[in-house]
Structure formats: structure tokens, C-alpha cells
Amino acid sequence: MIVQWDGHEMSAWDHDHAQAAAALQQDWAYGSTAVSLGALVLRARVHADGVPVAMAQFIVRRFGKLASLALCTRGPIWLQALSGADKALAYRAMRQSIPMRGLRFMMVTPDELQGADHGLPSMRRVMSGAATVMMDIAQPMDALRANLDKRWRQPLVSAEKSKLTIHRMGTNPGQYRWLLDAEMKQREDRGLEGMPPVWFQHYIESRKQPAKSVLLVRADVGRDRVAAMMFLLHGQAATYQVGWTSEAGRDLHAHHLIMWKGIEELRERGVRMLDLGGINTARSAGIARFKMATGGQVRVLAGSYFS
């Protein structure tokens, strides 16, 4: 296995990332955003017998001048069907050649299911796998609607009959900053962590056409905004990133309608996989139920591995 660490082109990376409908954390724009905020990003493309078989994006954390940790989240992206043994060779090649000085450590949280033959037996598992919900939205809308749990479909029907109006928001910071402010207030109230507001602005502006990076949908009652959602786009996939609702929006099931209209818009933009984000039935049971009742697949990932 030969690893190429430089000379990558964004267009080629974007093409392969889109074909795989890969995770947000492996998107070129995700890495560029990290660089704009001062992080070191390394990108690897692994070749076997001259054929590209994998690509991986690492965010590097330095510990003074002595040591560095390269973290690959929801990756690598496998470009070919590989056995566990071949994946292990790819990991070993990246670990041995990673261009960092001093003590070098590598951590990966592969976008693979728990129990899969992921090729990581030689690395130490240091964290259990997170769970997320993935929706295949390439299906026709009537099929997606039929897959909805009745506990999700009924609030949707109610919201469709209500006085809610749905609007697509603009991509200038002044048009969505209020949503990020509301998100920060939610995090503070619930003791949660996440990306800082400036990260979202950099990500949205990372491409010449912000509409290729974000979808913002708002629900109003009259002149009052009562709920909103932010979806980040990355190739043929998207991630539900931010959601806010007022008491009025909650009573009218605004998030059900926003999500449904958002799915319609994402499909029109060529998105085929929607990542609804992590679920925690102990800490955020209501949010977990909302995501799982969409008919998406609950995926428990393999975990984090350290070497």
C-alpha cells in the first residue's frame, strides 16, 4: 500500500466523496474550515497496485513540540471493496507514513457498523461507538412517507393542516445568525457542546455557492418565526446539524413539517443520504424518538481506535 499525503485536488476529492455519500467529517470543505480556524489538516489517498482504494481526512492536534495526534472521524472512505485484512494494511500504511514530527499517534472512528470486519484488530479500542440515524432519501417521497412511524406521520399531517408557513432562509450570516444564537442558548441550557458559530459561517462560505453547502428552513406563524433547521450539504449526503423551536412551534409540530420540506428540497439538490445525527436515548430521549421514527436506519458505529 502506498499513501499519498500531498498534491490532492479538491475536485477529485469532492467527486469520490460524493460517490460514496460519505460523512460530513470527510468532506473537503470540513477540512478547509478547520484550516481557516487554525487547525492542521492532513489528507491521505491510499493506493494498492496503482489503484486508489481509500481516502482519509485527519484533523491534527499538537501537544507542544513533542507529540501530535491525527484524528480521522467517520473515515476512511473506502473506494474499493476491501477485506478486513486489506483494510488493516491500509491503516498500517497511513500510520507508518503520516507526516508529523515527534511522537505520532493516530486515532480513527470509522464509519462502519459495530461488529463489521473493519480491519482494526491491531489498534486499541478507546471509545465505544456512537449511534446515528441514516435516511435513504433517494426513494420517492410517497415511499418515504409510508416508512414513517405513525407517531411521526400523525404530527406531520397535523402540521400540514396548521397555520404554519415554511420558508427557505438566505445564506448571508445576518439571515441565519439568530438560529445559531438560539442553538447556543439551547446548548447552555442543556449542558451540550458543539461547533462554535464562527465554524458554521466558515463552512457555509467555503464554496463559491453557499447553496451547495447549507439548507436553512424556517417555520412561521404570521410574522413570527417559531422553528428552524440547518442542514449541511456535503456531496450527495447531508447532515441535520441545528434545530430550534419555540413553544408555539412545538405545539404545532413545526419540526416535523420543516424536516419533511427539508427532505423534499435536499432531494431536489441531488442529496441521497441524510444523516440525522447522533441519538442518546438516556440524555435526549425526545430527540432520539423524533429521529428514529422517521423510518431511517439506526447505525451503531464501531467506536474509536488508537495507535
C-alpha positions as CSV (number, residue, x, y, z in Angstrom):
1,M,0.0,0.0,0.0
2,I,1.3,3.4,-1.0
3,V,0.0,6.6,0.7
4,Q,-0.1,10.0,-1.0
5,W,-0.2,12.8,1.6
6,D,0.0,15.9,-0.7
7,G,-0.9,17.1,-4.2
8,H,-4.7,16.4,-3.7
9,E,-7.2,18.3,-5.8
10,M,-10.5,19.5,-4.3
11,S,-12.5,18.5,-7.4
12,A,-11.2,14.9,-7.3
13,W,-11.8,14.6,-3.6
14,D,-15.3,16.0,-3.9
15,H,-16.1,13.6,-6.7
16,D,-15.1,10.5,-4.7
17,H,-16.7,11.8,-1.5
18,A,-20.0,12.4,-3.4
19,Q,-20.0,9.0,-5.0
20,A,-19.6,7.4,-1.6
21,A,-22.2,9.7,0.0
22,A,-19.7,10.0,2.8
23,A,-19.8,11.7,6.2
24,L,-19.5,15.4,6.8
25,Q,-16.2,15.0,8.6
26,Q,-14.6,13.6,5.5
27,D,-15.8,16.5,3.3
28,W,-13.0,18.7,1.8
29,A,-14.9,21.8,3.0
30,Y,-15.0,20.4,6.6
31,G,-11.2,20.2,6.5
32,S,-10.8,23.7,4.8
33,T,-13.0,25.1,7.6
34,A,-10.8,23.6,10.2
35,V,-7.7,25.1,8.5
36,S,-9.3,28.5,8.4
37,L,-9.7,28.3,12.1
38,G,-6.1,27.4,12.7
39,A,-6.1,23.6,12.7
40,L,-3.7,21.4,10.8
41,V,-5.4,19.0,8.3
42,L,-3.8,16.1,6.6
43,R,-5.4,14.3,3.6
44,A,-4.4,10.8,2.5
45,R,-5.1,8.7,-0.6
46,V,-4.1,5.1,-0.4
47,H,-3.2,3.1,-3.5
48,A,-2.8,-0.6,-3.9
49,D,-1.0,-1.7,-7.2
50,G,-1.6,1.8,-8.5
51,V,-5.4,1.7,-7.8
52,P,-6.8,4.2,-5.3
53,V,-8.5,2.1,-2.6
54,A,-9.1,4.6,0.3
55,M,-9.0,8.3,1.2
56,A,-9.0,9.8,4.7
57,Q,-9.0,13.3,6.2
58,F,-7.3,13.9,9.5
59,I,-7.5,16.8,11.9
60,V,-4.2,17.1,13.8
61,R,-3.9,18.1,17.5
62,R,-0.4,19.1,18.7
63,F,0.9,18.6,22.2
64,G,3.6,21.2,22.3
65,K,6.6,20.2,20.1
66,L,6.8,16.7,21.4
67,A,3.8,14.9,20.1
68,S,0.8,15.0,17.7
69,L,-2.5,13.2,17.4
70,A,-4.1,12.8,14.0
71,L,-7.9,12.1,14.2
72,C,-9.8,10.6,11.3
73,T,-13.6,10.9,12.1
74,R,-16.1,8.8,10.2
75,G,-13.4,7.7,7.8
76,P,-11.6,6.4,5.8
77,I,-13.7,6.4,2.7
78,W,-13.2,3.1,1.1
79,L,-13.1,3.5,-2.7
80,Q,-12.9,-0.3,-3.3
81,A,-14.5,-3.3,-1.6
82,L,-11.7,-4.5,0.7
83,S,-11.3,-7.3,3.1
84,G,-10.6,-6.7,6.7
85,A,-7.0,-7.8,6.1
86,D,-6.6,-5.3,3.3
87,K,-8.1,-2.5,5.4
88,A,-5.6,-3.4,8.1
89,L,-2.8,-2.9,5.6
90,A,-4.2,0.5,4.6
91,Y,-4.3,1.6,8.2
92,R,-0.8,0.4,8.8
93,A,0.5,2.3,5.8
94,M,-1.1,5.5,6.9
95,R,0.1,5.1,10.5
96,Q,3.7,4.5,9.4
97,S,3.9,7.3,6.8
98,I,1.8,10.1,8.5
99,P,3.9,13.3,8.1
100,M,4.1,14.5,11.7
101,R,7.2,15.2,13.8
102,G,8.0,13.8,17.2
103,L,5.8,11.2,18.8
104,R,3.0,10.4,16.3
105,F,-0.3,9.0,17.3
106,M,-3.3,8.1,15.1
107,M,-7.0,7.7,16.1
108,V,-9.8,6.6,13.8
109,T,-13.5,6.4,14.3
110,P,-14.5,4.5,11.2
111,D,-17.9,5.0,9.5
112,E,-18.5,1.2,9.9
113,L,-21.0,-0.7,11.9
114,Q,-20.2,-2.3,15.2
115,G,-19.1,-5.9,14.6
116,A,-18.1,-5.3,10.9
117,D,-14.8,-6.6,9.6
118,H,-13.2,-3.2,9.8
119,G,-9.5,-4.2,9.9
120,L,-8.7,-2.6,13.2
121,P,-7.7,-5.5,15.5
122,S,-4.1,-4.2,15.9
123,M,-5.4,-0.9,17.2
124,R,-6.7,-0.3,20.7
125,R,-10.4,0.5,21.1
126,V,-10.6,3.5,23.4
127,M,-14.3,4.6,23.0
128,S,-17.5,2.7,22.2
129,G,-19.3,3.6,19.0
130,A,-21.8,6.4,18.7
131,A,-25.3,5.8,17.2
132,T,-26.8,7.8,14.4
133,V,-29.8,7.6,12.1
134,M,-29.4,7.5,8.4
135,M,-32.2,8.1,5.9
136,D,-32.0,7.0,2.3
137,I,-33.9,9.9,0.8
138,A,-33.2,8.8,-2.8
139,Q,-36.5,6.9,-2.5
140,P,-39.7,8.5,-3.9
141,M,-41.5,10.8,-1.4
142,D,-44.5,8.5,-1.2
143,A,-42.2,5.6,-0.2
144,L,-40.5,7.8,2.5
145,R,-43.9,8.8,3.8
146,A,-45.0,5.2,4.0
147,N,-41.9,4.4,6.0
148,L,-42.7,7.0,8.7
149,D,-43.8,5.7,12.1
150,K,-47.4,6.6,12.7
151,R,-46.2,8.6,15.7
152,W,-44.3,10.8,13.3
153,R,-46.8,10.8,10.4
154,Q,-49.7,12.0,12.5
155,P,-47.9,15.1,13.8
156,L,-46.8,15.8,10.2
157,V,-50.4,15.7,9.0
158,S,-51.4,18.0,11.8
159,A,-48.6,20.4,10.9
160,E,-49.6,20.4,7.3
161,K,-53.1,21.4,8.2
162,S,-52.0,24.1,10.6
163,K,-51.3,27.8,10.1
164,L,-47.6,27.2,9.8
165,T,-45.8,28.6,6.7
166,I,-42.4,27.2,5.6
167,H,-39.7,29.4,4.1
168,R,-36.2,28.8,2.9
169,M,-33.8,31.1,4.6
170,G,-30.9,33.0,2.9
171,T,-27.2,32.1,3.3
172,N,-25.9,35.5,4.4
173,P,-24.8,35.4,8.1
174,G,-27.3,38.1,9.0
175,Q,-30.1,35.8,7.8
176,Y,-29.3,32.8,10.0
177,R,-27.2,34.2,12.9
178,W,-30.3,34.3,15.0
179,L,-30.7,30.5,14.6
180,L,-27.1,29.9,15.8
181,D,-27.7,32.2,18.8
182,A,-30.8,30.1,19.7
183,E,-28.7,27.0,19.3
184,M,-26.0,28.3,21.7
185,K,-28.7,29.1,24.2
186,Q,-30.1,25.6,23.9
187,R,-26.6,24.1,24.4
188,E,-26.1,26.3,27.5
189,D,-29.5,25.2,29.0
190,R,-28.9,21.5,28.3
191,G,-25.2,21.3,29.0
192,L,-24.3,20.3,25.5
193,E,-21.2,21.0,23.3
194,G,-20.8,21.6,19.6
195,M,-19.1,23.7,16.9
196,P,-18.8,27.4,17.6
197,P,-21.0,29.8,15.5
198,V,-18.0,31.0,13.5
199,W,-17.4,27.4,12.3
200,F,-20.8,27.4,10.5
201,Q,-20.1,30.6,8.8
202,H,-16.7,29.4,7.5
203,Y,-18.2,26.1,6.3
204,I,-21.1,27.8,4.5
205,E,-18.7,30.2,2.8
206,S,-16.1,27.6,2.0
207,R,-17.5,27.2,-1.5
208,K,-18.4,29.9,-4.1
209,Q,-22.0,28.8,-4.0
210,P,-23.2,28.7,-0.4
211,A,-26.4,26.9,-1.5
212,K,-24.2,23.9,-2.1
213,S,-23.1,23.9,1.5
214,V,-26.2,24.6,3.5
215,L,-30.0,24.4,3.5
216,L,-31.8,26.6,6.1
217,V,-35.6,26.2,6.6
218,R,-37.8,28.2,8.8
219,A,-41.4,27.9,10.0
220,D,-43.5,31.0,10.7
221,V,-46.9,31.7,12.2
222,G,-47.9,35.1,10.7
223,R,-44.8,37.3,11.1
224,D,-43.4,35.2,14.0
225,R,-40.7,32.6,13.4
226,V,-41.4,29.6,15.5
227,A,-38.9,27.0,14.4
228,A,-36.0,26.4,12.1
229,M,-33.4,23.8,11.0
230,M,-30.0,23.9,9.4
231,F,-28.8,21.1,7.1
232,L,-25.1,21.0,6.0
233,L,-24.6,19.6,2.5
234,H,-21.6,17.5,1.5
235,G,-21.8,16.0,-1.9
236,Q,-24.7,13.6,-2.3
237,A,-25.2,13.5,1.5
238,A,-26.4,16.0,4.1
239,T,-26.3,16.2,7.9
240,Y,-29.1,17.6,10.1
241,Q,-27.0,20.0,12.2
242,V,-29.1,22.5,14.1
243,G,-32.7,22.7,15.1
244,W,-34.7,25.2,17.2
245,T,-38.3,25.5,18.1
246,S,-40.4,27.8,20.3
247,E,-43.2,26.6,22.5
248,A,-45.7,27.6,19.7
249,G,-43.7,25.7,17.2
250,R,-43.6,22.6,19.4
251,D,-47.3,22.7,19.9
252,L,-47.8,22.9,16.1
253,H,-45.3,20.1,15.4
254,A,-43.3,22.6,13.3
255,H,-40.1,20.4,13.3
256,H,-42.0,17.6,11.6
257,L,-43.1,19.8,8.8
258,I,-39.7,21.5,8.4
259,M,-37.9,18.2,8.3
260,W,-40.3,16.9,5.6
261,K,-40.0,20.0,3.5
262,G,-36.2,19.9,4.0
263,I,-36.1,16.4,2.7
264,E,-38.0,17.5,-0.4
265,E,-35.5,20.3,-1.0
266,L,-32.5,18.1,-0.4
267,R,-33.7,15.5,-2.9
268,E,-34.1,18.3,-5.5
269,R,-30.4,19.3,-4.8
270,G,-29.2,15.7,-5.5
271,V,-28.8,14.6,-1.9
272,R,-29.5,10.9,-1.5
273,M,-28.4,10.2,2.1
274,L,-29.4,12.3,5.2
275,D,-27.6,11.8,8.4
276,L,-29.9,12.9,11.2
277,G,-27.1,12.9,13.7
278,G,-26.3,11.2,17.0
279,I,-29.0,9.7,19.2
280,N,-28.9,9.4,23.0
281,T,-32.0,7.7,24.4
282,A,-30.8,8.4,28.0
283,R,-30.0,12.1,27.8
284,S,-32.2,13.3,24.9
285,A,-35.0,10.7,24.6
286,G,-37.4,13.0,22.8
287,I,-34.9,14.0,20.1
288,A,-33.9,10.3,19.7
289,R,-37.5,9.3,19.3
290,F,-38.1,12.0,16.7
291,K,-35.1,10.8,14.6
292,M,-35.8,7.1,14.9
293,A,-39.5,7.5,13.9
294,T,-38.5,8.9,10.5
295,G,-38.0,5.4,9.2
296,G,-34.3,5.8,8.9
297,Q,-31.7,3.1,9.9
298,V,-30.2,3.3,13.3
299,R,-26.5,2.7,12.8
300,V,-24.2,1.9,15.8
301,L,-20.7,2.6,14.8
302,A,-17.6,0.5,15.6
303,G,-16.0,3.0,18.0
304,S,-12.7,4.9,18.3
305,Y,-9.4,3.1,17.8
306,F,-6.0,4.4,18.9
307,S,-2.4,3.6,17.8
